[in-house]
Amino acid sequence: MNPHVLLFSFSKPYNEKIYQHILNSSFIHKLTYKYKKEILDSSEYNFLKHLLN
């Protein structure tokens, strides 16, 4: 699996099943602190919001 899949999922709607699949697919996830502010400003609950809460 691409090691950046979690990063690429930031703007997607949060889904617990997908989230667990991503976490189980790799023992480590290096995430950058840089992300588009629009993703956080979105009204939709997404992967980035889940990680930051």
C-alpha positions as CSV (number, residue, x, y, z in Angstrom):
1,M,0.0,0.0,0.0
2,N,1.2,3.5,-0.8
3,P,2.6,5.0,2.5
4,H,0.9,8.3,1.8
5,V,-2.6,6.9,1.5
6,L,-3.6,8.5,4.9
7,L,-2.3,11.9,3.7
8,F,-4.2,11.5,0.5
9,S,-7.4,10.7,2.4
10,F,-7.5,13.9,4.5
11,S,-10.2,15.6,2.5
12,K,-12.4,12.5,2.1
13,P,-15.4,11.9,4.3
14,Y,-14.4,10.0,7.4
15,N,-15.2,6.3,7.4
16,E,-14.2,4.2,10.4
17,K,-13.8,1.0,8.3
18,I,-11.5,2.7,5.8
19,Y,-9.6,4.4,8.6
20,Q,-8.9,1.1,10.3
21,H,-7.9,-0.5,7.0
22,I,-5.3,2.3,6.5
23,L,-4.0,1.9,10.0
24,N,-3.7,-1.8,9.8
25,S,-1.9,-1.6,6.4
26,S,1.2,0.1,7.8
27,F,2.9,0.2,11.2
28,I,3.9,3.8,10.9
29,H,2.4,6.9,9.2
30,K,4.6,9.9,8.7
31,L,2.3,12.9,8.2
32,T,3.2,16.3,7.2
33,Y,2.1,19.3,9.2
34,K,1.2,21.0,5.9
35,Y,-2.3,20.6,4.7
36,K,-4.8,22.8,2.8
37,K,-6.7,25.0,5.2
38,E,-9.9,24.4,3.1
39,I,-9.9,20.8,4.2
40,L,-10.3,21.9,7.9
41,D,-12.7,24.6,7.0
42,S,-15.0,22.1,5.3
43,S,-18.3,21.5,6.9
44,E,-17.9,17.8,6.3
45,Y,-16.3,15.5,8.9
46,N,-13.2,14.2,7.2
47,F,-10.1,12.2,8.0
48,L,-8.1,15.3,8.9
49,K,-10.7,16.5,11.4
50,H,-10.8,13.1,12.9
51,L,-7.0,13.0,13.4
52,L,-6.9,16.5,14.9
53,N,-9.7,15.8,17.4
